[in-house]
Amino acid sequence: MPRSLVIGNGRVLIDFDADYEMRDIFYPHVGQWNHTLGNVCRTGFYADGRLAWLGDDGWERKLAYVEDALVTDVELTHAELGLSVHFHDYVDMARDFLVRSVTVAPHRPIEKLRAFFHHDWYIQESDLGCTVLYEPRHKALVAYKNDFYFLVGGQVGRDHGIHRWAAGKKGNGLQGTWVDALDGDLACAPIDQGSVDSTVMFDLGSAQAGHAKSLKLWLCFGHRLSETTQFGQEIILHRGESTYRNRTETYWKHWVDKDRHRVETDLGSEIRDLYRRSVLTVRSHADAGGGVVAATDFDITKFARDTYAYVWPRDAAIAVNALDRAGHEDVTRRFFLFARETLVEEGFFLHKYTPAGNPGSSWHPWIDKNGQRVLPVQEDETGLVLWALWQHYSKHRALDFVVDLYTTLVVPAANWMMDYADQNAGLPKPSWDLWEERWGVHAFSIGAIWAGLEAAREFAELFGDEQMAAKLKTYAHILRQSTDRLLYREELGRFARRINANPDGIEVDKVIDSAITGLWRFGMYSPMDPRIVATMQQVQEQLRINSECGGIARYADDYYFQVDKDVQNVPGNPWFICTLWVAQWLIASAKDLGDLLAPRRMLEWVCEHQLPGGLLSEQLDPHTGGPLSVSPLTWSHAEFVVTVDDYMHRAEELKVLEKTGNS
């Protein structure tokens, strides 16, 4: 089930699914650790003998956020239960606690009205050795293992503390403590350990139709028990929950308003709303330690027994570039410091990293099919980090920030890219492609490497390093000439997505791939170069989804989550990223304002296929338009921000040209 709402503060991140059940609880890093392993944490309401969990049938749901804030605004109605429930959930912007502010409005008189909150604990992503206990001093449940503590407390009116609770075992035929709530009560076992979960109950008493009841639940995070009790029982109770909700809403509204684009005036409120929601979504996936994770939807573990909750340097570079464009240089600087620390001694980035900065799991081998040593790298990742850093400097002119990064990040990475080259062909040595599926010399990688080298040259000139600048200029020139000669294929009438050199000559991969976009996306070629025009026209025509959903596929006959084998009409599933790449090219090549109608329609298409809360998945079902793979995908939101930014700047340029009579 897709994650439909995400809230966090850079250390804590919480995901909710389409039923508005809590699924993922990350702490102390965004993406590490998930203390529920993506399992359902049930929320339910009991009215006069009947309990309905939010995942049950019968609920009408309206999932949304408070405008321009990482605060939920969710309305749920259950006709048979006779209730409407309104949630405002948020993670405090400065302190590590989640607050769930709930208002329950009965449609009829109810004698017994109760609310239940269940948590399925896998502390540090394991159910081994967990403990749940009732802590009487603060009238709260505490779950802990090692130095991870979680306090579940709350308040009804002026009455603080949970009213009833269940601490018990799960697994080995046991469903868990949530079953104990079915009769409207809980057994109040004082403690349990091992594979355990917990459920708490708030008794709202009797209620009359039209007279709402309210409660607050908080989940406090810490590495000591005293941290969690200080947050929950002293800070929240002392200052009042509304203080923290107000300050969190205000913080995010001011934060996202830093970008002064006139998006609504030129593109309409729907695109404006998704633009700002996308900026917030990218921000929510940026860890306080600098890493930007690809996605936190743990349901993907059912497909590959691994997650997207890693920092891919490529994805992160594009994400921080989107934040830079939106004016948020503080977040992006943390990423570049993260990059400096994770760059290996030889000067390249590994496949991916944990949010804590350690090497992530990988499927890139260290030997080739002949048993010869190869580097398990995607070279575009190294190039794009340098590209993003120069884009950052160009916008913010933070000279003091980049001066040290020149010698500790830029120079070693640039030297490695120049060394990792086929001197005969004038191209990079083979590496893995951005889709992490193929070994070779790829168009996208070449474009990213060229952009990284150009960024390094700009830095070298900035700091007066004439020898380095000349060396980089020469290599970039050779790279461009070799790409002209070897990657552009007359027989295809376009650039190839990949080539491989072998003893018999050059092997050309003839499959059309949207990733060829990388040749112009980062500046290596003009979008108006006739060869790029021919290439992008083929991408647009051959990868268009000829179904009700529409959109652009990654490449012809894409196997990943493939829905339809009719590759003539459905070359693959539509991806937001790939569709937006085509929109970016249409924007960049627009000659007048009329040419912007097609990319604007693509932006509207993205809005039409967002989830109800404003989130974007990785892929869509080509027939139903429903989300596939992870949701949200940080990269999807980043490309939306970039495309809107491209549109706004190009529209301004074309307006000036129209006024001056130029074309």
C-alpha positions as CSV (number, residue, x, y, z in Angstrom):
1,M,0.0,0.0,0.0
2,P,1.5,3.4,-1.0
3,R,2.6,5.8,1.7
4,S,0.2,8.7,1.3
5,L,1.4,11.2,4.0
6,V,4.9,11.7,5.4
7,I,5.9,14.0,8.3
8,G,9.2,14.5,10.0
9,N,11.9,16.9,11.2
10,G,15.2,15.4,9.8
11,R,15.7,12.9,12.7
12,V,12.2,11.4,13.0
13,L,10.1,10.5,10.0
14,I,6.6,9.0,10.1
15,D,4.8,7.4,7.1
16,F,1.0,6.8,6.9
17,D,-0.6,4.6,4.3
18,A,-3.8,5.2,2.2
19,D,-6.0,4.0,5.1
20,Y,-4.2,6.5,7.4
21,E,-2.7,3.7,9.4
22,M,0.8,4.5,10.6
23,R,3.4,2.2,8.9
24,D,6.9,3.5,9.3
25,I,8.6,5.0,12.3
26,F,12.2,6.1,11.6
27,Y,14.6,7.4,14.3
28,P,17.3,8.8,14.7
29,H,18.0,9.1,11.0
30,V,15.5,9.6,8.1
31,G,15.6,6.1,6.7
32,Q,17.4,4.4,9.6
33,W,16.1,2.7,11.8
34,N,12.5,1.7,11.0
35,H,11.2,0.6,14.3
36,T,8.0,-1.0,12.9
37,L,9.5,-2.6,9.8
38,G,6.7,-1.1,7.8
39,N,4.0,-3.2,9.6
40,V,0.6,-1.7,10.3
41,C,0.2,0.2,13.6
42,R,-3.5,0.2,14.0
43,T,-5.7,3.1,15.1
44,G,-9.3,2.4,16.1
45,F,-12.4,3.8,17.6
46,Y,-15.0,2.0,19.8
47,A,-18.6,3.1,20.1
48,D,-21.1,1.2,22.2
49,G,-19.9,-2.3,21.5
50,R,-18.3,-1.9,18.1
51,L,-14.7,-1.3,17.2
52,A,-13.5,-0.1,13.8
53,W,-9.8,0.1,12.9
54,L,-9.0,2.7,10.3
55,G,-7.9,-0.1,7.9
56,D,-11.4,-1.7,8.1
57,D,-14.1,-1.1,5.5
58,G,-16.7,1.5,6.2
59,W,-14.5,4.6,6.5
60,E,-14.7,7.5,4.1
61,R,-11.3,9.2,4.1
62,K,-10.0,12.6,3.1
63,L,-6.2,12.7,3.4
64,A,-4.5,16.0,3.2
65,Y,-1.9,18.3,4.8
66,V,-2.3,21.7,6.4
67,E,-1.4,24.0,3.6
68,D,2.4,24.5,3.2
69,A,3.2,22.5,6.3
70,L,4.4,19.0,7.4
71,V,1.2,18.7,9.5
72,T,-1.6,16.4,8.5
73,D,-5.2,17.4,8.1
74,V,-7.2,14.2,7.8
75,E,-10.9,13.7,8.0
76,L,-12.4,10.2,8.5
77,T,-16.1,9.3,8.7
78,H,-17.7,6.0,9.6
79,A,-21.5,6.1,9.1
80,E,-22.3,2.8,10.9
81,L,-20.1,3.7,13.9
82,G,-21.7,7.2,13.9
83,L,-18.4,9.1,14.1
84,S,-16.3,11.7,12.3
85,V,-12.7,11.9,13.3
86,H,-10.2,14.7,12.5
87,F,-6.5,14.3,12.8
88,H,-3.7,16.8,13.0
89,D,-0.5,14.8,13.3
90,Y,3.0,16.3,13.3
91,V,6.6,15.8,14.4
92,D,7.8,18.8,16.3
93,M,10.1,20.9,14.2
94,A,12.9,21.0,16.9
95,R,12.3,18.2,19.3
96,D,11.9,14.5,18.7
97,F,8.3,13.7,19.4
98,L,5.2,12.9,17.3
99,V,1.9,14.4,18.4
100,R,-1.5,13.1,17.2
101,S,-4.2,15.6,17.9
102,V,-7.5,14.0,17.5
103,T,-11.1,15.4,17.5
104,V,-13.9,12.9,17.6
105,A,-17.4,14.1,16.6
106,P,-20.3,11.7,17.3
107,H,-23.3,11.8,14.9
108,R,-25.5,10.2,17.6
109,P,-25.6,9.8,21.4
110,I,-22.8,7.3,22.5
111,E,-22.5,5.9,26.0
112,K,-19.0,4.4,25.6
113,L,-16.6,6.2,23.3
114,R,-13.0,5.1,23.2
115,A,-9.9,5.4,21.1
116,F,-7.1,2.8,20.6
117,F,-3.6,3.2,19.3
118,H,-1.4,0.2,18.5
119,H,2.3,0.0,17.8
120,D,4.0,-3.0,16.3
121,W,7.5,-2.8,17.7
122,Y,10.6,-3.9,15.8
123,I,13.1,-1.7,17.6
124,Q,16.3,-1.4,15.5
125,E,14.4,-3.4,12.8
126,S,14.2,-6.5,14.9
127,D,11.6,-8.0,17.2
128,L,14.3,-9.7,19.3
129,G,14.8,-8.5,22.8
130,C,12.3,-5.7,22.9
131,T,10.5,-4.7,26.1
132,V,7.2,-2.9,26.7
133,L,6.2,-1.7,30.1
134,Y,3.8,0.6,31.9
135,E,5.5,3.5,33.6
136,P,3.2,4.6,36.5
137,R,4.9,7.9,37.4
138,H,4.1,9.4,33.9
139,K,1.0,7.1,33.2
140,A,2.6,6.0,29.9
141,L,3.8,3.0,28.1
142,V,7.5,2.7,27.3
143,A,9.1,0.5,24.7
144,Y,12.8,0.1,24.6
145,K,15.8,-1.9,23.5
146,N,19.5,-1.0,23.9
147,D,19.6,2.8,23.9
148,F,16.4,3.4,22.0
149,Y,13.4,4.5,24.1
150,F,9.8,5.3,22.9
151,L,7.2,6.7,25.3
152,V,3.5,6.5,24.4
153,G,1.6,9.0,26.5
154,G,-1.3,11.4,26.0
155,Q,-4.1,13.6,27.4
156,V,-7.8,13.8,27.4
157,G,-9.0,17.2,28.5
158,R,-7.0,18.0,31.6
159,D,-6.5,14.4,32.4
160,H,-3.0,13.3,31.4
161,G,-1.9,9.8,30.8
162,I,-3.2,6.7,29.0
163,H,-6.3,5.1,30.6
164,R,-5.8,1.4,29.8
165,W,-3.0,-0.5,28.0
166,A,-1.8,-3.8,26.7
167,A,1.7,-5.1,26.6
168,G,2.1,-8.5,25.1
169,K,3.7,-10.9,22.7
170,K,3.1,-11.4,19.0
171,G,4.2,-14.0,16.5
172,N,4.3,-17.8,16.8
173,G,0.6,-17.8,16.3
174,L,-0.1,-14.7,18.4
175,Q,-1.7,-11.8,16.5
176,G,-0.7,-9.2,19.0
177,T,-2.2,-6.9,21.6
178,W,-4.5,-5.1,19.2
179,V,-6.8,-8.2,19.4
180,D,-7.3,-7.4,23.1
181,A,-9.0,-4.2,22.1
182,L,-11.9,-5.9,20.2
183,D,-14.1,-5.9,23.2
184,G,-13.4,-2.3,24.0
185,D,-11.0,-2.9,26.9
186,L,-7.4,-3.8,27.6
187,A,-5.9,-6.2,30.1
188,C,-3.2,-3.8,31.5
189,A,-0.3,-6.4,31.8
190,P,2.5,-4.4,33.4
191,I,5.4,-5.6,31.2
192,D,6.4,-8.1,28.5
193,Q,9.6,-8.7,26.6
194,G,10.8,-10.4,23.4
195,S,8.7,-10.1,20.3
196,V,6.2,-7.6,21.6
197,D,3.7,-4.9,20.6
198,S,1.5,-2.5,22.6
199,T,-1.9,-0.9,22.5
200,V,-3.1,2.1,24.5
201,M,-6.7,3.2,25.1
202,F,-8.2,6.6,25.9
203,D,-11.6,6.7,27.4
204,L,-13.7,9.6,26.0
205,G,-16.7,8.7,28.2
206,S,-20.2,9.4,26.9
207,A,-20.9,11.8,24.1
208,Q,-23.8,13.6,22.6
209,A,-24.4,14.2,18.9
210,G,-22.6,17.3,17.7
211,H,-20.5,17.6,20.9
212,A,-16.9,16.7,19.9
213,K,-14.4,15.1,22.1
214,S,-10.6,15.6,21.8
215,L,-7.5,13.8,22.8
216,K,-3.8,14.1,22.3
217,L,-1.4,11.2,21.9
218,W,2.3,11.7,21.8
219,L,5.1,9.3,20.9
220,C,8.5,10.6,22.3
221,F,11.9,9.4,21.1
222,G,15.2,9.3,22.9
223,H,18.3,7.5,23.8
224,R,17.6,7.7,27.5
225,L,14.3,7.2,29.3
226,S,14.6,10.7,30.8
227,E,14.6,12.3,27.4
228,T,11.2,10.8,26.5
229,T,9.6,11.6,29.9
230,Q,10.9,15.2,29.7
231,F,9.4,15.7,26.3
232,G,6.1,14.0,27.0
233,Q,5.2,14.8,30.5
234,E,7.1,18.0,31.2
235,I,7.5,19.9,28.0
236,I,4.2,19.1,26.2
237,L,2.0,19.2,29.3
238,H,3.7,22.3,30.7
239,R,3.5,24.4,27.6
240,G,0.4,22.9,26.0
241,E,0.2,20.8,22.9
242,S,-1.2,23.7,20.8
243,T,2.1,25.6,21.4
244,Y,4.0,22.9,19.5
245,R,1.5,22.5,16.7
246,N,1.4,26.2,16.1
247,R,5.1,26.6,16.1
248,T,5.5,23.6,13.8
249,E,2.9,24.9,11.3
250,T,4.4,28.4,11.4
251,Y,8.0,27.1,10.9
252,W,7.1,25.1,7.8
253,K,5.0,27.8,6.3
254,H,7.9,30.3,6.7
255,W,10.4,27.7,5.5
256,V,8.6,26.8,2.3
257,D,7.8,30.5,1.6
258,K,11.4,31.3,1.2
259,D,11.0,30.7,-2.6
260,R,9.2,33.6,-4.1
261,H,8.3,32.0,-7.5
262,R,5.1,33.4,-9.0
263,V,4.0,29.8,-9.6
264,E,0.3,30.3,-8.9
265,T,0.0,33.4,-11.1
266,D,1.6,31.7,-14.1
267,L,0.7,28.0,-13.6
268,G,-2.3,27.9,-11.4
269,S,-3.0,26.9,-7.8
270,E,-2.8,23.1,-8.4
271,I,0.7,23.2,-9.8
272,R,1.7,25.7,-7.1
273,D,0.4,23.4,-4.4
274,L,2.2,20.4,-5.7
275,Y,5.4,22.4,-6.2
276,R,5.4,23.6,-2.6
277,R,4.4,20.1,-1.4
278,S,7.2,18.6,-3.4
279,V,9.8,21.0,-1.8
280,L,8.5,19.9,1.6
281,T,8.6,16.2,0.7
282,V,12.2,16.5,-0.5
283,R,13.0,18.3,2.7
284,S,11.3,15.6,4.8
285,H,13.6,13.0,3.2
286,A,16.7,15.0,4.1
287,D,18.4,13.7,7.2
288,A,19.9,16.1,9.7
289,G,23.3,14.5,9.1
290,G,23.2,15.5,5.4
291,G,22.1,12.3,3.6
292,V,19.0,12.6,1.4
293,V,17.2,9.2,1.1
294,A,15.5,7.9,-2.0
295,A,12.3,6.7,-0.3
296,T,11.1,5.3,3.0
297,D,8.2,3.1,1.9
298,F,9.1,-0.2,3.5
299,D,6.6,-2.2,1.4
300,I,9.3,-2.6,-1.3
301,T,11.0,-5.1,1.0
302,K,8.4,-7.6,-0.1
303,F,9.8,-7.3,-3.6
304,A,13.6,-7.3,-3.0
305,R,14.1,-7.9,0.7
306,D,15.7,-4.5,0.8
307,T,14.6,-0.9,0.8
308,Y,15.0,2.4,-0.9
309,A,16.0,4.0,2.4
310,Y,19.5,4.7,1.3
311,V,21.4,7.8,0.0
312,W,22.2,7.4,-3.7
313,P,24.6,10.2,-4.5
314,R,23.0,10.7,-7.9
315,D,19.4,11.0,-6.6
316,A,20.6,13.1,-3.6
317,A,22.5,15.5,-5.9
318,I,19.4,16.1,-8.0
319,A,17.3,16.5,-4.9
320,V,19.6,19.1,-3.3
321,N,19.7,20.9,-6.6
322,A,15.9,21.2,-6.5
323,L,16.2,22.5,-2.9
324,D,18.8,25.0,-4.0
325,R,16.6,26.3,-6.8
326,A,13.9,26.8,-4.1
327,G,16.3,28.8,-2.0
328,H,17.2,26.3,0.8
329,E,20.9,26.4,0.9
330,D,21.2,25.3,4.6
331,V,19.9,21.8,3.9
332,T,21.9,21.3,0.8
333,R,25.2,22.3,2.5
334,R,24.8,19.4,4.9
335,F,24.6,17.0,2.0
336,F,27.9,18.3,0.5
337,L,29.6,17.8,3.8
338,F,28.0,14.3,3.9
339,A,29.4,13.7,0.4
340,R,32.9,14.8,1.4
341,E,32.9,12.3,4.3
342,T,31.6,9.4,2.1
343,L,33.9,9.8,-0.9
344,V,36.3,6.9,-0.9
345,E,40.0,7.4,-0.9
346,E,40.3,6.9,-4.6
347,G,37.9,9.7,-5.3
348,F,34.6,8.1,-6.3
349,F,31.3,7.3,-4.6
350,L,30.0,3.8,-3.9
351,H,26.6,2.5,-5.1
352,K,24.7,3.9,-2.1
353,Y,25.0,4.7,1.6
354,T,23.0,4.4,4.8
355,P,21.8,7.7,6.2
356,A,24.5,7.4,8.8
357,G,27.1,7.5,6.1
358,N,28.1,3.8,5.9
359,P,28.3,1.8,2.7
360,G,24.8,0.5,1.8
361,S,23.9,-2.9,0.4
362,S,24.8,-3.4,-3.2
363,W,24.2,-5.7,-6.2
364,H,27.2,-4.4,-8.2
365,P,29.9,-7.1,-8.4
366,W,33.6,-6.4,-8.0
367,I,34.6,-8.7,-10.8
368,D,33.4,-9.0,-14.4
369,K,32.2,-12.1,-16.2
370,N,35.8,-13.1,-16.9
371,G,36.8,-12.8,-13.3
372,Q,38.7,-9.5,-13.7
373,R,38.5,-6.8,-11.1
374,V,36.1,-3.9,-11.8
375,L,34.9,-1.0,-9.8
376,P,31.3,-1.4,-8.5
377,V,30.4,2.1,-9.4
378,Q,27.9,4.2,-11.3
379,E,30.2,7.0,-12.5
380,D,27.3,9.4,-13.0
381,E,26.9,9.6,-9.2
382,T,30.4,11.1,-8.8
383,G,29.9,13.6,-11.7
384,L,26.5,14.8,-10.5
385,V,27.7,15.6,-7.0
386,L,30.3,18.0,-8.4
387,W,27.7,19.4,-10.8
388,A,25.3,20.0,-7.9
389,L,28.0,21.7,-5.9
390,W,28.8,24.2,-8.6
391,Q,25.1,24.9,-9.1
392,H,24.9,25.5,-5.4
393,Y,27.8,28.0,-5.5
394,S,26.5,29.7,-8.6
395,K,23.2,30.4,-6.9
396,H,24.4,31.3,-3.4
397,R,28.0,32.4,-3.8
398,A,29.0,30.9,-0.5
399,L,32.8,31.1,-1.1
400,D,33.8,30.3,2.4
401,F,31.7,27.1,2.3
402,V,33.2,25.7,-0.9
403,V,36.8,26.7,-0.4
404,D,37.6,23.7,1.7
405,L,35.5,21.3,-0.4
406,Y,37.6,22.2,-3.4
407,T,40.6,20.3,-2.1
408,T,38.7,17.6,-0.1
409,L,35.9,16.8,-2.6
410,V,36.2,18.4,-6.0
411,V,39.9,17.7,-6.8
412,P,40.0,14.0,-5.8
413,A,36.7,13.3,-7.5
414,A,37.7,15.2,-10.7
415,N,41.1,13.4,-10.8
416,W,39.4,10.1,-10.4
417,M,37.0,10.8,-13.3
418,M,39.9,11.8,-15.5
419,D,41.9,8.7,-14.5
420,Y,39.0,6.3,-15.0
421,A,39.1,6.7,-18.7
422,D,39.7,4.6,-21.9
423,Q,42.6,6.6,-23.3
424,N,42.2,5.1,-26.7
425,A,38.5,5.8,-27.1
426,G,38.5,9.1,-25.2
427,L,35.5,7.9,-23.2
428,P,35.0,6.9,-19.6
429,K,35.7,3.3,-18.7
430,P,32.5,1.2,-18.3
431,S,30.4,1.5,-15.2
432,W,26.8,0.7,-14.2
433,D,24.0,2.8,-15.6
434,L,21.7,5.0,-13.6
435,W,19.0,2.3,-13.7
436,E,21.6,0.0,-12.1
437,E,20.9,-2.7,-14.6
438,R,23.6,-2.6,-17.3
439,W,27.4,-2.4,-17.6
440,G,28.9,-0.2,-20.2
441,V,29.5,3.4,-21.3
442,H,26.2,5.2,-21.0
443,A,24.9,8.4,-22.5
444,F,23.5,9.6,-19.1
445,S,26.8,8.8,-17.4
446,I,28.8,10.7,-20.1
447,G,26.6,13.8,-19.6
448,A,26.9,13.6,-15.8
449,I,30.7,13.1,-16.0
450,W,31.1,16.0,-18.4
451,A,29.0,18.2,-16.1
452,G,31.2,17.2,-13.1
453,L,34.4,17.9,-15.0
454,E,33.1,21.3,-16.1
455,A,32.1,22.1,-12.5
456,A,35.6,21.1,-11.3
457,R,37.1,23.4,-14.0
458,E,34.9,26.3,-12.8
459,F,36.1,25.7,-9.3
460,A,39.7,25.5,-10.4
461,E,39.4,28.8,-12.2
462,L,37.6,30.3,-9.2
463,F,40.5,29.4,-6.9
464,G,43.3,30.2,-9.4
465,D,44.3,26.6,-10.0
466,E,45.4,27.2,-13.6
467,Q,47.1,23.8,-14.1
468,M,44.0,21.9,-12.9
469,A,41.7,24.0,-15.0
470,A,43.7,23.4,-18.2
471,K,43.8,19.7,-17.6
472,L,40.1,19.5,-17.0
473,K,39.3,21.6,-20.1
474,T,41.4,19.4,-22.3
475,Y,39.8,16.2,-20.9
476,A,36.2,17.6,-21.3
477,H,37.0,18.6,-24.9
478,I,38.3,15.0,-25.7
479,L,35.2,13.6,-24.0
480,R,32.9,15.7,-26.2
481,Q,34.7,14.9,-29.4
482,S,34.7,11.1,-28.6
483,T,30.9,11.3,-27.8
484,D,30.3,13.0,-31.1
485,R,32.2,10.3,-32.9
486,L,31.2,7.2,-31.1
487,L,27.8,7.7,-29.3
488,Y,25.9,9.5,-32.1
489,R,24.7,6.8,-34.5
490,E,23.7,7.7,-38.0
491,E,22.0,4.3,-38.4
492,L,19.7,5.2,-35.5
493,G,19.3,8.9,-36.3
494,R,20.1,9.7,-32.7
495,F,22.5,9.1,-29.8
496,A,22.7,5.5,-28.4
497,R,22.0,5.0,-24.8
498,R,25.1,2.8,-24.4
499,I,28.1,1.4,-26.2
500,N,30.7,-1.2,-25.3
501,A,34.1,-1.6,-26.8
502,N,35.2,-5.2,-27.6
503,P,38.0,-6.7,-29.7
504,D,35.7,-6.7,-32.7
505,G,34.8,-3.0,-32.5
506,I,32.0,-1.0,-30.9
507,E,28.9,-2.8,-29.7
508,V,25.9,-0.4,-29.9
509,D,22.9,-0.8,-27.6
510,K,20.0,0.2,-29.9
511,V,17.2,0.3,-27.3
512,I,15.6,3.8,-26.9
513,D,16.0,5.1,-23.4
514,S,14.7,8.3,-21.8
515,A,18.0,8.5,-19.8
516,I,19.8,9.7,-23.0
517,T,18.3,13.0,-21.7
518,G,21.5,13.3,-19.6
519,L,23.5,14.4,-22.6
520,W,21.8,17.8,-22.6
521,R,20.2,17.9,-19.1
522,F,23.5,18.9,-17.4
523,G,24.9,21.1,-20.2
524,M,27.0,18.9,-22.4
525,Y,24.9,19.6,-25.5
526,S,22.5,22.3,-26.3
527,P,18.9,21.2,-26.2
528,M,18.6,22.7,-29.7
529,D,21.5,20.6,-31.2
530,P,19.9,18.8,-34.2
531,R,21.1,15.5,-32.9
532,I,19.6,16.1,-29.5
533,V,16.3,17.3,-31.1
534,A,16.2,14.0,-33.2
535,T,17.0,12.0,-30.1
536,M,14.4,13.6,-27.8
537,Q,11.7,13.4,-30.5
538,Q,12.3,9.6,-30.7
539,V,12.2,9.4,-26.9
540,Q,8.9,11.3,-26.9
541,E,7.4,9.3,-29.7
542,Q,8.6,5.8,-28.9
543,L,8.3,5.8,-25.2
544,R,4.9,7.5,-25.0
545,I,2.3,5.3,-23.1
546,N,-0.6,4.8,-25.5
547,S,-3.2,4.1,-22.8
548,E,-5.6,6.1,-20.8
549,C,-2.9,6.9,-18.2
550,G,-0.3,8.4,-20.6
551,G,3.2,9.5,-19.6
552,I,6.7,8.4,-20.7
553,A,8.4,5.1,-20.0
554,R,12.0,4.6,-18.9
555,Y,13.0,2.5,-22.0
556,A,11.5,0.1,-24.4
557,D,10.3,-3.2,-22.9
558,D,11.1,-2.1,-19.3
559,Y,10.8,-5.2,-17.1
560,Y,10.7,-3.5,-13.7
561,F,7.2,-4.0,-12.2
562,Q,6.0,-4.6,-15.8
563,V,2.3,-4.6,-16.1
564,D,1.7,-5.0,-19.9
565,K,3.7,-7.0,-22.4
566,D,2.2,-5.0,-25.3
567,V,5.4,-3.0,-25.7
568,Q,4.2,-1.4,-28.9
569,N,1.5,0.5,-27.0
570,V,2.9,0.2,-23.5
571,P,6.8,0.3,-23.8
572,G,6.9,0.3,-20.0
573,N,5.2,1.8,-17.0
574,P,5.0,5.6,-16.9
575,W,7.5,7.2,-14.7
576,F,7.2,10.8,-13.3
577,I,10.9,11.3,-13.8
578,C,11.0,10.3,-17.4
579,T,7.8,12.3,-18.3
580,L,9.3,15.4,-16.6
581,W,12.6,15.0,-18.5
582,V,10.6,15.3,-21.8
583,A,8.8,18.3,-20.3
584,Q,12.2,19.9,-19.4
585,W,13.4,19.5,-23.0
586,L,10.3,21.0,-24.4
587,I,10.7,23.9,-22.1
588,A,14.4,24.4,-22.9
589,S,13.7,24.2,-26.7
590,A,10.6,26.5,-26.6
591,K,10.8,29.3,-29.1
592,D,7.7,31.2,-28.0
593,L,5.1,31.1,-25.2
594,G,2.9,28.8,-27.3
595,D,5.6,26.1,-27.1
596,L,5.2,26.0,-23.4
597,L,1.6,24.6,-23.6
598,A,2.8,21.0,-24.1
599,P,5.2,21.0,-21.0
600,R,2.5,22.8,-19.0
601,R,0.1,20.0,-19.8
602,M,2.7,17.5,-18.6
603,L,2.9,19.4,-15.3
604,E,-0.9,19.1,-15.1
605,W,-0.6,15.4,-15.9
606,V,1.7,15.0,-12.8
607,C,-0.9,16.8,-10.7
608,E,-3.6,14.5,-12.0
609,H,-1.7,11.5,-10.9
610,Q,-0.5,12.6,-7.4
611,L,-1.8,10.7,-4.4
612,P,-4.6,12.4,-2.5
613,G,-2.2,13.8,0.0
614,G,0.0,15.3,-2.7
615,L,2.7,12.6,-3.0
616,L,4.3,11.1,-6.1
617,S,5.3,7.5,-6.5
618,E,8.1,6.1,-8.7
619,Q,5.9,4.6,-11.4
620,L,2.2,4.3,-12.3
621,D,0.1,1.5,-13.6
622,P,-0.2,2.3,-17.3
623,H,-3.9,1.4,-17.3
624,T,-5.3,2.5,-13.9
625,G,-2.8,5.2,-13.1
626,G,-2.4,3.8,-9.7
627,P,1.0,4.0,-7.9
628,L,3.6,1.3,-8.4
629,S,6.8,0.7,-6.5
630,V,7.7,3.1,-3.7
631,S,5.7,6.2,-2.7
632,P,6.8,8.9,-2.3
633,L,10.0,8.9,-4.4
634,T,12.2,11.8,-3.5
635,W,13.5,12.0,-7.1
636,S,10.0,12.3,-8.5
637,H,9.3,15.4,-6.4
638,A,12.8,16.9,-7.1
639,E,12.2,16.7,-10.9
640,F,8.8,18.3,-10.5
641,V,10.4,21.2,-8.6
642,V,13.1,21.5,-11.3
643,T,10.6,21.4,-14.1
644,V,8.5,24.1,-12.6
645,D,11.6,26.2,-12.0
646,D,12.7,25.7,-15.6
647,Y,9.2,26.7,-16.8
648,M,9.1,29.9,-14.8
649,H,12.5,31.0,-16.0
650,R,11.9,30.1,-19.6
651,A,8.5,31.9,-19.6
652,E,10.2,35.0,-18.3
653,E,12.8,34.9,-21.0
654,L,10.3,34.4,-23.7
655,K,8.2,37.3,-22.4
656,V,11.2,39.6,-22.7
657,L,11.9,38.3,-26.2
658,E,8.3,39.0,-27.2
659,K,8.5,42.5,-25.9
660,T,11.7,43.3,-27.7
661,G,10.5,41.6,-30.9
662,N,13.3,39.0,-30.9
663,S,12.9,35.3,-31.4
